Amino acid sequence: MTPSVWERGILVSSAADVNAGPVADFTMAVVLLAAKKCAQRAAAGRPSPHAGDTDGTVIGIVQPPASEGEWPPDCVPPRPTTGYLLHDPYATADQAARIGTELVDIHTLCTKSAIVTLHAPQLPETRIC
């Protein structure tokens, strides 16, 4: 946002705190649907109410540095056949383990993950290239 917004008297608000939980839930639901290859199955004419499991899919989560490693314990749904990798410049390995993820650097996350969900601004800590 530029100063011209304020100069024009435009009111600005944010519901980021209120929407954070529902957005995280929706994001993880879509990521798990992708891991189950639901869209591909439907396109191939094989829709199923039980579309299979995630079959060992590794999901990488890049979180915003503003989080400072603080995550609610239920933010990553437990899936016995899914691995989760986390890149958060401020999280510790213990904090990552508490939410069921493994803390890794950004290059490892991108190399080992079949799916990456990105929730970070472009900063030196989250930049790949």
N, CA, C and O atoms as CSV, one atom per row, in Angstrom:
chain,resi,resn,atom,element,x,y,z
A,1,MET,N,N,0.843,-1.166,0.000
A,1,MET,CA,C,0.000,0.000,0.000
A,1,MET,C,C,0.892,1.233,0.000
A,1,MET,O,O,1.927,1.268,0.665
A,2,THR,N,N,0.485,2.215,-0.736
A,2,THR,CA,C,1.276,3.445,-0.821
A,2,THR,C,C,0.608,4.552,-0.012
A,2,THR,O,O,-0.564,4.433,0.344
A,3,PRO,N,N,1.341,5.629,0.283
A,3,PRO,CA,C,0.756,6.753,1.030
A,3,PRO,C,C,-0.450,7.384,0.326
A,3,PRO,O,O,-1.272,8.034,0.972
A,4,SER,N,N,-0.560,7.197,-0.987
A,4,SER,CA,C,-1.694,7.803,-1.700
A,4,SER,C,C,-3.034,7.261,-1.206
A,4,SER,O,O,-4.059,7.935,-1.319
A,5,VAL,N,N,-3.027,6.061,-0.666
A,5,VAL,CA,C,-4.267,5.502,-0.097
A,5,VAL,C,C,-4.755,6.396,1.035
A,5,VAL,O,O,-5.930,6.761,1.089
A,6,TRP,N,N,-3.844,6.745,1.937
A,6,TRP,CA,C,-4.222,7.586,3.079
A,6,TRP,C,C,-4.543,9.005,2.630
A,6,TRP,O,O,-5.462,9.635,3.153
A,7,GLU,N,N,-3.774,9.513,1.646
A,7,GLU,CA,C,-4.007,10.870,1.149
A,7,GLU,C,C,-5.395,11.013,0.535
A,7,GLU,O,O,-5.990,12.089,0.589
A,8,ARG,N,N,-5.910,9.939,-0.046
A,8,ARG,CA,C,-7.242,9.973,-0.662
A,8,ARG,C,C,-8.358,9.704,0.344
A,8,ARG,O,O,-9.537,9.743,-0.006
A,9,GLY,N,N,-7.984,9.432,1.585
A,9,GLY,CA,C,-8.993,9.182,2.610
A,9,GLY,C,C,-9.656,7.819,2.492
A,9,GLY,O,O,-10.765,7.626,2.992
A,10,ILE,N,N,-9.003,6.886,1.847
A,10,ILE,CA,C,-9.566,5.540,1.682
A,10,ILE,C,C,-9.429,4.776,2.995
A,10,ILE,O,O,-8.341,4.694,3.566
A,11,LEU,N,N,-10.537,4.223,3.464
A,11,LEU,CA,C,-10.508,3.426,4.677
A,11,LEU,C,C,-9.967,2.039,4.367
A,11,LEU,O,O,-10.361,1.420,3.379
A,12,VAL,N,N,-9.074,1.558,5.203
A,12,VAL,CA,C,-8.455,0.253,5.002
A,12,VAL,C,C,-8.658,-0.564,6.264
A,12,VAL,O,O,-8.464,-0.070,7.375
A,13,SER,N,N,-9.044,-1.804,6.086
A,13,SER,CA,C,-9.178,-2.687,7.242
A,13,SER,C,C,-8.615,-4.052,6.884
A,13,SER,O,O,-8.401,-4.365,5.713
A,14,SER,N,N,-8.385,-4.841,7.892
A,14,SER,CA,C,-7.881,-6.190,7.677
A,14,SER,C,C,-8.596,-7.133,8.632
A,14,SER,O,O,-8.799,-6.818,9.805
A,15,ALA,N,N,-8.966,-8.270,8.121
A,15,ALA,CA,C,-9.574,-9.316,8.949
A,15,ALA,C,C,-8.640,-10.517,9.031
A,15,ALA,O,O,-9.084,-11.644,9.249
A,16,ALA,N,N,-7.349,-10.270,8.855
A,16,ALA,CA,C,-6.374,-11.358,8.809
A,16,ALA,C,C,-6.431,-12.233,10.064
A,16,ALA,O,O,-6.395,-13.459,9.955
A,17,ASP,N,N,-6.517,-11.637,11.230
A,17,ASP,CA,C,-6.539,-12.438,12.461
A,17,ASP,C,C,-7.787,-13.315,12.537
A,17,ASP,O,O,-7.711,-14.470,12.957
A,18,VAL,N,N,-8.923,-12.776,12.137
A,18,VAL,CA,C,-10.176,-13.526,12.191
A,18,VAL,C,C,-10.205,-14.629,11.138
A,18,VAL,O,O,-10.734,-15.712,11.385
A,19,ASN,N,N,-9.638,-14.355,9.970
A,19,ASN,CA,C,-9.673,-15.313,8.871
A,19,ASN,C,C,-8.550,-16.337,8.895
A,19,ASN,O,O,-8.589,-17.295,8.123
A,20,ALA,N,N,-7.572,-16.173,9.735
A,20,ALA,CA,C,-6.397,-17.048,9.712
A,20,ALA,C,C,-6.767,-18.521,9.880
A,20,ALA,O,O,-6.285,-19.364,9.123
A,21,GLY,N,N,-7.603,-18.840,10.843
A,21,GLY,CA,C,-7.984,-20.238,11.077
A,21,GLY,C,C,-8.718,-20.863,9.907
A,21,GLY,O,O,-8.299,-21.909,9.413
A,22,PRO,N,N,-9.812,-20.247,9.445
A,22,PRO,CA,C,-10.523,-20.809,8.300
A,22,PRO,C,C,-9.664,-20.908,7.038
A,22,PRO,O,O,-9.791,-21.871,6.280
A,23,VAL,N,N,-8.794,-19.926,6.805
A,23,VAL,CA,C,-7.924,-19.987,5.627
A,23,VAL,C,C,-6.960,-21.160,5.751
A,23,VAL,O,O,-6.735,-21.880,4.779
A,24,ALA,N,N,-6.388,-21.360,6.935
A,24,ALA,CA,C,-5.478,-22.493,7.147
A,24,ALA,C,C,-6.211,-23.817,6.947
A,24,ALA,O,O,-5.676,-24.731,6.319
A,25,ASP,N,N,-7.426,-23.928,7.472
A,25,ASP,CA,C,-8.209,-25.159,7.304
A,25,ASP,C,C,-8.491,-25.436,5.829
A,25,ASP,O,O,-8.317,-26.560,5.358
A,26,PHE,N,N,-8.923,-24.416,5.110
A,26,PHE,CA,C,-9.232,-24.585,3.693
A,26,PHE,C,C,-7.974,-24.957,2.909
A,26,PHE,O,O,-7.999,-25.843,2.055
A,27,THR,N,N,-6.881,-24.267,3.212
A,27,THR,CA,C,-5.623,-24.543,2.515
A,27,THR,C,C,-5.207,-25.995,2.703
A,27,THR,O,O,-4.860,-26.666,1.731
A,28,MET,N,N,-5.237,-26.490,3.939
A,28,MET,CA,C,-4.825,-27.872,4.182
A,28,MET,C,C,-5.793,-28.850,3.514
A,28,MET,O,O,-5.370,-29.908,3.048
A,29,ALA,N,N,-7.077,-28.518,3.461
A,29,ALA,CA,C,-8.042,-29.389,2.781
A,29,ALA,C,C,-7.707,-29.494,1.295
A,29,ALA,O,O,-7.720,-30.588,0.730
A,30,VAL,N,N,-7.406,-28.356,0.658
A,30,VAL,CA,C,-7.076,-28.368,-0.765
A,30,VAL,C,C,-5.749,-29.090,-1.009
A,30,VAL,O,O,-5.614,-29.813,-1.996
A,31,VAL,N,N,-4.786,-28.903,-0.134
A,31,VAL,CA,C,-3.499,-29.590,-0.272
A,31,VAL,C,C,-3.698,-31.100,-0.170
A,31,VAL,O,O,-3.114,-31.854,-0.948
A,32,LEU,N,N,-4.510,-31.544,0.777
A,32,LEU,CA,C,-4.754,-32.986,0.922
A,32,LEU,C,C,-5.537,-33.542,-0.272
A,32,LEU,O,O,-5.296,-34.673,-0.692
A,33,LEU,N,N,-6.468,-32.760,-0.820
A,33,LEU,CA,C,-7.159,-33.196,-2.047
A,33,LEU,C,C,-6.161,-33.347,-3.193
A,33,LEU,O,O,-6.259,-34.284,-3.984
A,34,ALA,N,N,-5.211,-32.434,-3.282
A,34,ALA,CA,C,-4.180,-32.549,-4.322
A,34,ALA,C,C,-3.322,-33.787,-4.098
A,34,ALA,O,O,-2.980,-34.489,-5.049
A,35,ALA,N,N,-2.975,-34.054,-2.844
A,35,ALA,CA,C,-2.159,-35.235,-2.540
A,35,ALA,C,C,-2.896,-36.528,-2.885
A,35,ALA,O,O,-2.276,-37.524,-3.261
A,36,LYS,N,N,-4.213,-36.504,-2.757
A,36,LYS,CA,C,-5.016,-37.682,-3.101
A,36,LYS,C,C,-5.307,-37.774,-4.593
A,36,LYS,O,O,-5.922,-38.733,-5.059
A,37,LYS,N,N,-4.858,-36.762,-5.339
A,37,LYS,CA,C,-5.053,-36.711,-6.792
A,37,LYS,C,C,-6.534,-36.763,-7.180
A,37,LYS,O,O,-6.909,-37.408,-8.159
A,38,CYS,N,N,-7.367,-36.073,-6.396
A,38,CYS,CA,C,-8.811,-36.075,-6.648
A,38,CYS,C,C,-9.170,-35.461,-7.993
A,38,CYS,O,O,-10.026,-36.000,-8.694
A,39,ALA,N,N,-8.547,-34.354,-8.374
A,39,ALA,CA,C,-8.869,-33.711,-9.649
A,39,ALA,C,C,-8.498,-34.617,-10.817
A,39,ALA,O,O,-9.256,-34.722,-11.781
A,40,GLN,N,N,-7.339,-35.273,-10.744
A,40,GLN,CA,C,-6.926,-36.173,-11.818
A,40,GLN,C,C,-7.863,-37.368,-11.927
A,40,GLN,O,O,-8.192,-37.810,-13.028
A,41,ARG,N,N,-8.291,-37.889,-10.782
A,41,ARG,CA,C,-9.206,-39.037,-10.782
A,41,ARG,C,C,-10.547,-38.640,-11.403
A,41,ARG,O,O,-11.119,-39.400,-12.184
A,42,ALA,N,N,-11.044,-37.459,-11.059
A,42,ALA,CA,C,-12.322,-37.004,-11.605
A,42,ALA,C,C,-12.204,-36.774,-13.111
A,42,ALA,O,O,-13.105,-37.141,-13.866
A,43,ALA,N,N,-11.099,-36.170,-13.551
A,43,ALA,CA,C,-10.906,-35.913,-14.977
A,43,ALA,C,C,-10.807,-37.210,-15.773
A,43,ALA,O,O,-11.175,-37.261,-16.946
A,44,ALA,N,N,-10.309,-38.247,-15.125
A,44,ALA,CA,C,-10.180,-39.542,-15.802
A,44,ALA,C,C,-11.457,-40.374,-15.683
A,44,ALA,O,O,-11.494,-41.527,-16.113
A,45,GLY,N,N,-12.511,-39.783,-15.093
A,45,GLY,CA,C,-13.775,-40.498,-14.950
A,45,GLY,C,C,-13.766,-41.512,-13.822
A,45,GLY,O,O,-14.554,-42.459,-13.828
A,46,ARG,N,N,-12.880,-41.320,-12.853
A,46,ARG,CA,C,-12.807,-42.251,-11.731
A,46,ARG,C,C,-13.077,-41.549,-10.404
A,46,ARG,O,O,-12.342,-41.762,-9.439
A,47,PRO,N,N,-14.116,-40.716,-10.336
A,47,PRO,CA,C,-14.385,-40.079,-9.044
A,47,PRO,C,C,-14.782,-41.130,-8.021
A,47,PRO,O,O,-15.381,-42.154,-8.347
A,48,SER,N,N,-14.439,-40.852,-6.806
A,48,SER,CA,C,-14.741,-41.797,-5.742
A,48,SER,C,C,-14.932,-41.034,-4.447
A,48,SER,O,O,-14.181,-40.102,-4.161
A,49,PRO,N,N,-15.933,-41.417,-3.655
A,49,PRO,CA,C,-16.083,-40.744,-2.363
A,49,PRO,C,C,-14.908,-41.069,-1.447
A,49,PRO,O,O,-14.659,-40.348,-0.482
A,50,HIS,N,N,-14.192,-42.135,-1.737
A,50,HIS,CA,C,-13.008,-42.522,-0.962
A,50,HIS,C,C,-11.835,-42.529,-1.929
A,50,HIS,O,O,-11.380,-43.589,-2.358
A,51,ALA,N,N,-11.355,-41.356,-2.266
A,51,ALA,CA,C,-10.409,-41.171,-3.376
A,51,ALA,C,C,-8.993,-41.639,-3.074
A,51,ALA,O,O,-8.049,-41.167,-3.707
A,52,GLY,N,N,-8.824,-42.522,-2.158
A,52,GLY,CA,C,-7.477,-42.993,-1.876
A,52,GLY,C,C,-6.814,-42.166,-0.804
A,52,GLY,O,O,-7.357,-41.166,-0.335
A,53,ASP,N,N,-5.651,-42.594,-0.434
A,53,ASP,CA,C,-4.933,-41.883,0.607
A,53,ASP,C,C,-3.819,-41.066,-0.017
A,53,ASP,O,O,-3.684,-41.013,-1.240
A,54,THR,N,N,-3.042,-40.446,0.806
A,54,THR,CA,C,-1.973,-39.587,0.325
A,54,THR,C,C,-0.716,-40.382,-0.002
A,54,THR,O,O,0.255,-39.815,-0.501
A,55,ASP,N,N,-0.716,-41.661,0.266
A,55,ASP,CA,C,0.336,-42.586,-0.163
A,55,ASP,C,C,1.753,-42.070,0.023
A,55,ASP,O,O,2.543,-42.094,-0.920
A,56,GLY,N,N,2.083,-41.615,1.190
A,56,GLY,CA,C,3.449,-41.195,1.481
A,56,GLY,C,C,3.847,-39.852,0.903
A,56,GLY,O,O,5.029,-39.508,0.897
A,57,THR,N,N,2.888,-39.095,0.421
A,57,THR,CA,C,3.181,-37.784,-0.149
A,57,THR,C,C,3.811,-36.884,0.906
A,57,THR,O,O,3.329,-36.804,2.036
A,58,VAL,N,N,4.891,-36.210,0.530
A,58,VAL,CA,C,5.522,-35.246,1.427
A,58,VAL,C,C,5.014,-33.860,1.053
A,58,VAL,O,O,5.092,-33.443,-0.103
A,59,ILE,N,N,4.494,-33.160,2.046
A,59,ILE,CA,C,3.934,-31.827,1.850
A,59,ILE,C,C,4.841,-30.822,2.543
A,59,ILE,O,O,5.133,-30.943,3.733
A,60,GLY,N,N,5.279,-29.835,1.785
A,60,GLY,CA,C,6.134,-28.783,2.336
A,60,GLY,C,C,5.315,-27.546,2.647
A,60,GLY,O,O,4.475,-27.125,1.851
A,61,ILE,N,N,5.566,-26.969,3.811
A,61,ILE,CA,C,4.841,-25.776,4.252
A,61,ILE,C,C,5.867,-24.669,4.496
A,61,ILE,O,O,6.748,-24.806,5.344
A,62,VAL,N,N,5.746,-23.580,3.750
A,62,VAL,CA,C,6.609,-22.420,3.964
A,62,VAL,C,C,5.745,-21.375,4.652
A,62,VAL,O,O,4.770,-20.881,4.087
A,63,GLN,N,N,6.117,-21.053,5.870
A,63,GLN,CA,C,5.306,-20.159,6.682
A,63,GLN,C,C,5.940,-18.780,6.783
A,63,GLN,O,O,7.151,-18.636,6.618
A,64,PRO,N,N,5.133,-17.780,7.051
A,64,PRO,CA,C,5.668,-16.423,7.136
A,64,PRO,C,C,6.557,-16.235,8.358
A,64,PRO,O,O,6.249,-16.752,9.432
A,65,PRO,N,N,7.654,-15.504,8.210
A,65,PRO,CA,C,8.534,-15.247,9.342
A,65,PRO,C,C,7.839,-14.547,10.499
A,65,PRO,O,O,8.297,-14.649,11.637
A,66,ALA,N,N,6.743,-13.837,10.239
A,66,ALA,CA,C,6.025,-13.149,11.312
A,66,ALA,C,C,5.492,-14.126,12.353
A,66,ALA,O,O,5.160,-13.727,13.469
A,67,SER,N,N,5.409,-15.408,11.990
A,67,SER,CA,C,4.871,-16.389,12.925
A,67,SER,C,C,5.771,-16.584,14.136
A,67,SER,O,O,5.298,-16.959,15.209
A,68,GLU,N,N,7.058,-16.332,13.969
A,68,GLU,CA,C,8.042,-16.526,15.027
A,68,GLU,C,C,7.930,-17.898,15.651
A,68,GLU,O,O,8.146,-18.059,16.852
A,69,GLY,N,N,7.593,-18.892,14.841
A,69,GLY,CA,C,7.581,-20.268,15.311
A,69,GLY,C,C,6.394,-20.658,16.166
A,69,GLY,O,O,6.356,-21.779,16.672
A,70,GLU,N,N,5.434,-19.787,16.346
A,70,GLU,CA,C,4.276,-20.102,17.194
A,70,GLU,C,C,3.138,-20.632,16.347
A,70,GLU,O,O,2.576,-19.894,15.538
A,71,TRP,N,N,2.788,-21.896,16.517
A,71,TRP,CA,C,1.734,-22.529,15.739
A,71,TRP,C,C,0.789,-23.259,16.667
A,71,TRP,O,O,1.237,-23.891,17.624
A,72,PRO,N,N,-0.514,-23.188,16.411
A,72,PRO,CA,C,-1.441,-23.968,17.219
A,72,PRO,C,C,-1.204,-25.460,16.969
A,72,PRO,O,O,-0.861,-25.843,15.851
A,73,PRO,N,N,-1.377,-26.301,17.978
A,73,PRO,CA,C,-1.041,-27.717,17.835
A,73,PRO,C,C,-1.854,-28.458,16.788
A,73,PRO,O,O,-1.408,-29.499,16.303
A,74,ASP,N,N,-3.029,-27.962,16.420
A,74,ASP,CA,C,-3.865,-28.676,15.450
A,74,ASP,C,C,-3.818,-28.072,14.048
A,74,ASP,O,O,-4.690,-28.366,13.231
A,75,CYS,N,N,-2.828,-27.239,13.751
A,75,CYS,CA,C,-2.817,-26.565,12.447
A,75,CYS,C,C,-2.408,-27.488,11.308
A,75,CYS,O,O,-2.687,-27.176,10.150
A,76,VAL,N,N,-1.760,-28.607,11.589
A,76,VAL,CA,C,-1.407,-29.580,10.563
A,76,VAL,C,C,-2.156,-30.865,10.881
A,76,VAL,O,O,-1.905,-31.483,11.916
A,77,PRO,N,N,-3.077,-31.280,10.004
A,77,PRO,CA,C,-3.870,-32.470,10.308
A,77,PRO,C,C,-3.010,-33.727,10.322
A,77,PRO,O,O,-2.219,-33.942,9.403
A,78,PRO,N,N,-3.151,-34.557,11.347
A,78,PRO,CA,C,-2.352,-35.788,11.390
A,78,PRO,C,C,-2.779,-36.740,10.285
A,78,PRO,O,O,-3.967,-37.026,10.137
A,79,ARG,N,N,-1.848,-37.219,9.530
A,79,ARG,CA,C,-2.100,-38.179,8.450
A,79,ARG,C,C,-0.993,-39.217,8.535
A,79,ARG,O,O,0.169,-38.887,8.301
A,80,PRO,N,N,-1.313,-40.438,8.856
A,80,PRO,CA,C,-0.252,-41.430,9.034
A,80,PRO,C,C,0.576,-41.705,7.794
A,80,PRO,O,O,1.715,-42.158,7.907
A,81,THR,N,N,0.032,-41.442,6.608
A,81,THR,CA,C,0.784,-41.732,5.383
A,81,THR,C,C,1.303,-40.473,4.714
A,81,THR,O,O,1.718,-40.520,3.556
A,82,THR,N,N,1.290,-39.351,5.414
A,82,THR,CA,C,1.752,-38.087,4.853
A,82,THR,C,C,2.895,-37.568,5.698
A,82,THR,O,O,2.841,-37.617,6.927
A,83,GLY,N,N,3.932,-37.068,5.040
A,83,GLY,CA,C,5.011,-36.408,5.763
A,83,GLY,C,C,4.909,-34.917,5.560
A,83,GLY,O,O,4.568,-34.450,4.473
A,84,TYR,N,N,5.204,-34.171,6.602
A,84,TYR,CA,C,5.166,-32.715,6.515
A,84,TYR,C,C,6.544,-32.148,6.800
A,84,TYR,O,O,7.183,-32.509,7.788
A,85,LEU,N,N,6.998,-31.258,5.929
A,85,LEU,CA,C,8.225,-30.513,6.152
A,85,LEU,C,C,7.841,-29.056,6.343
A,85,LEU,O,O,6.911,-28.569,5.701
A,86,LEU,N,N,8.544,-28.364,7.215
A,86,LEU,CA,C,8.246,-26.961,7.511
A,86,LEU,C,C,9.501,-26.129,7.334
A,86,LEU,O,O,10.579,-26.496,7.803
A,87,HIS,N,N,9.349,-25.005,6.653
A,87,HIS,CA,C,10.417,-24.003,6.632
A,87,HIS,C,C,9.837,-22.744,7.254
A,87,HIS,O,O,8.902,-22.147,6.720
A,88,ASP,N,N,10.392,-22.354,8.370
A,88,ASP,CA,C,10.016,-21.133,9.063
A,88,ASP,C,C,11.303,-20.605,9.681
A,88,ASP,O,O,11.863,-21.249,10.568
A,89,PRO,N,N,11.786,-19.448,9.233
A,89,PRO,CA,C,13.073,-18.953,9.714
A,89,PRO,C,C,13.168,-18.764,11.225
A,89,PRO,O,O,14.272,-18.696,11.764
A,90,TYR,N,N,12.041,-18.680,11.914
A,90,TYR,CA,C,12.077,-18.421,13.344
A,90,TYR,C,C,11.681,-19.619,14.199
A,90,TYR,O,O,11.814,-19.563,15.422
A,91,ALA,N,N,11.206,-20.681,13.602
A,91,ALA,CA,C,10.776,-21.856,14.378
A,91,ALA,C,C,11.979,-22.691,14.798
A,91,ALA,O,O,13.029,-22.675,14.155
A,92,THR,N,N,11.798,-23.415,15.887
A,92,THR,CA,C,12.812,-24.369,16.330
A,92,THR,C,C,12.353,-25.771,15.937
A,92,THR,O,O,11.190,-25.981,15.595
A,93,ALA,N,N,13.270,-26.714,15.990
A,93,ALA,CA,C,12.917,-28.102,15.676
A,93,ALA,C,C,11.846,-28.609,16.635
A,93,ALA,O,O,10.951,-29.347,16.224
A,94,ASP,N,N,11.924,-28.224,17.909
A,94,ASP,CA,C,10.909,-28.648,18.887
A,94,ASP,C,C,9.537,-28.083,18.537
A,94,ASP,O,O,8.536,-28.794,18.632
A,95,GLN,N,N,9.477,-26.825,18.135
A,95,GLN,CA,C,8.198,-26.222,17.753
A,95,GLN,C,C,7.625,-26.930,16.528
A,95,GLN,O,O,6.422,-27.181,16.464
A,96,ALA,N,N,8.467,-27.249,15.568
A,96,ALA,CA,C,8.004,-27.963,14.378
A,96,ALA,C,C,7.493,-29.350,14.747
A,96,ALA,O,O,6.455,-29.781,14.244
A,97,ALA,N,N,8.205,-30.047,15.612
A,97,ALA,CA,C,7.799,-31.397,16.027
A,97,ALA,C,C,6.459,-31.375,16.758
A,97,ALA,O,O,5.665,-32.305,16.623
A,98,ARG,N,N,6.203,-30.318,17.529
A,98,ARG,CA,C,4.931,-30.216,18.269
A,98,ARG,C,C,3.727,-30.187,17.355
A,98,ARG,O,O,2.646,-30.628,17.744
A,99,ILE,N,N,3.893,-29.669,16.129
A,99,ILE,CA,C,2.765,-29.636,15.196
A,99,ILE,C,C,2.865,-30.744,14.154
A,99,ILE,O,O,2.120,-30.748,13.174
A,100,GLY,N,N,3.782,-31.680,14.365
A,100,GLY,CA,C,3.853,-32.847,13.488
A,100,GLY,C,C,4.615,-32.624,12.195
A,100,GLY,O,O,4.356,-33.296,11.197
A,101,THR,N,N,5.556,-31.683,12.203
A,101,THR,CA,C,6.358,-31.416,11.019
A,101,THR,C,C,7.836,-31.558,11.343
A,101,THR,O,O,8.231,-31.643,12.506
A,102,GLU,N,N,8.638,-31.583,10.297
A,102,GLU,CA,C,10.098,-31.587,10.449
A,102,GLU,C,C,10.611,-30.262,9.918
A,102,GLU,O,O,10.300,-29.884,8.788
A,103,LEU,N,N,11.389,-29.557,10.712
A,103,LEU,CA,C,11.938,-28.264,10.308
A,103,LEU,C,C,13.126,-28.486,9.376
A,103,LEU,O,O,14.067,-29.201,9.720
A,104,VAL,N,N,13.077,-27.870,8.199
A,104,VAL,CA,C,14.150,-28.018,7.213
A,104,VAL,C,C,14.434,-26.669,6.559
A,104,VAL,O,O,13.657,-25.724,6.695
A,105,ASP,N,N,15.566,-26.592,5.842
A,105,ASP,CA,C,15.858,-25.374,5.094
A,105,ASP,C,C,15.001,-25.365,3.816
A,105,ASP,O,O,14.428,-26.385,3.435
A,106,ILE,N,N,14.926,-24.219,3.178
A,106,ILE,CA,C,14.033,-24.043,2.029
A,106,ILE,C,C,14.415,-24.956,0.864
A,106,ILE,O,O,13.536,-25.448,0.156
A,107,HIS,N,N,15.707,-25.188,0.656
A,107,HIS,CA,C,16.133,-26.042,-0.461
A,107,HIS,C,C,15.727,-27.492,-0.227
A,107,HIS,O,O,15.278,-28.166,-1.154
A,108,THR,N,N,15.879,-27.978,1.001
A,108,THR,CA,C,15.464,-29.344,1.327
A,108,THR,C,C,13.961,-29.489,1.157
A,108,THR,O,O,13.488,-30.480,0.600
A,109,LEU,N,N,13.209,-28.503,1.637
A,109,LEU,CA,C,11.755,-28.555,1.514
A,109,LEU,C,C,11.345,-28.673,0.046
A,109,LEU,O,O,10.503,-29.504,-0.297
A,110,CYS,N,N,11.934,-27.848,-0.819
A,110,CYS,CA,C,11.555,-27.863,-2.236
A,110,CYS,C,C,12.009,-29.138,-2.938
A,110,CYS,O,O,11.349,-29.598,-3.870
A,111,THR,N,N,13.101,-29.700,-2.511
A,111,THR,CA,C,13.621,-30.924,-3.130
A,111,THR,C,C,12.817,-32.150,-2.734
A,111,THR,O,O,12.566,-33.022,-3.566
A,112,LYS,N,N,12.409,-32.228,-1.468
A,112,LYS,CA,C,11.767,-33.440,-0.959
A,112,LYS,C,C,10.246,-33.422,-1.000
A,112,LYS,O,O,9.618,-34.462,-0.802
A,113,SER,N,N,9.639,-32.272,-1.252
A,113,SER,CA,C,8.181,-32.165,-1.197
A,113,SER,C,C,7.550,-32.384,-2.559
A,113,SER,O,O,8.026,-31.857,-3.565
A,114,ALA,N,N,6.477,-33.163,-2.591
A,114,ALA,CA,C,5.693,-33.324,-3.816
A,114,ALA,C,C,4.759,-32.137,-3.996
A,114,ALA,O,O,4.434,-31.758,-5.121
A,115,ILE,N,N,4.331,-31.554,-2.886
A,115,ILE,CA,C,3.428,-30.399,-2.886
A,115,ILE,C,C,4.014,-29.380,-1.920
A,115,ILE,O,O,4.443,-29.735,-0.822
A,116,VAL,N,N,4.033,-28.113,-2.327
A,116,VAL,CA,C,4.508,-27.039,-1.452
A,116,VAL,C,C,3.406,-26.008,-1.330
A,116,VAL,O,O,2.869,-25.545,-2.336
A,117,THR,N,N,3.069,-25.646,-0.107
A,117,THR,CA,C,2.107,-24.585,0.128
A,117,THR,C,C,2.873,-23.408,0.742
A,117,THR,O,O,3.531,-23.545,1.773
A,118,LEU,N,N,2.771,-22.263,0.090
A,118,LEU,CA,C,3.600,-21.109,0.411
A,118,LEU,C,C,2.756,-20.022,1.069
A,118,LEU,O,O,1.758,-19.568,0.508
A,119,HIS,N,N,3.168,-19.616,2.259
A,119,HIS,CA,C,2.428,-18.594,3.019
A,119,HIS,C,C,3.394,-17.548,3.536
A,119,HIS,O,O,3.318,-17.143,4.696
A,120,ALA,N,N,4.292,-17.115,2.688
A,120,ALA,CA,C,5.355,-16.225,3.148
A,120,ALA,C,C,5.548,-15.065,2.179
A,120,ALA,O,O,5.379,-15.217,0.969
A,121,PRO,N,N,5.902,-13.913,2.720
A,121,PRO,CA,C,6.249,-12.803,1.843
A,121,PRO,C,C,7.626,-13.070,1.226
A,121,PRO,O,O,8.379,-13.914,1.714
A,122,GLN,N,N,7.938,-12.366,0.181
A,122,GLN,CA,C,9.246,-12.540,-0.449
A,122,GLN,C,C,10.289,-11.812,0.394
A,122,GLN,O,O,10.387,-10.585,0.370
A,123,LEU,N,N,11.053,-12.586,1.127
A,123,LEU,CA,C,12.119,-12.080,1.988
A,123,LEU,C,C,13.380,-12.899,1.734
A,123,LEU,O,O,13.285,-13.986,1.164
A,124,PRO,N,N,14.533,-12.430,2.127
A,124,PRO,CA,C,15.748,-13.234,1.946
A,124,PRO,C,C,15.639,-14.613,2.603
A,124,PRO,O,O,16.183,-15.584,2.077
A,125,GLU,N,N,14.946,-14.716,3.745
A,125,GLU,CA,C,14.839,-15.991,4.457
A,125,GLU,C,C,13.948,-17.007,3.749
A,125,GLU,O,O,14.071,-18.207,3.998
A,126,THR,N,N,13.062,-16.557,2.880
A,126,THR,CA,C,12.140,-17.468,2.212
A,126,THR,C,C,12.392,-17.546,0.713
A,126,THR,O,O,11.640,-18.201,-0.009
A,127,ARG,N,N,13.412,-16.904,0.254
A,127,ARG,CA,C,13.703,-16.859,-1.180
A,127,ARG,C,C,14.546,-18.052,-1.592
A,127,ARG,O,O,15.463,-18.445,-0.871
A,128,ILE,N,N,14.243,-18.630,-2.743
A,128,ILE,CA,C,14.982,-19.783,-3.236
A,128,ILE,C,C,16.058,-19.360,-4.221
A,128,ILE,O,O,17.193,-19.827,-4.135
A,129,CYS,N,N,15.719,-18.490,-5.147
A,129,CYS,CA,C,16.684,-18.094,-6.195
A,129,CYS,C,C,16.998,-16.621,-6.087
A,129,CYS,O,O,17.786,-16.099,-6.875
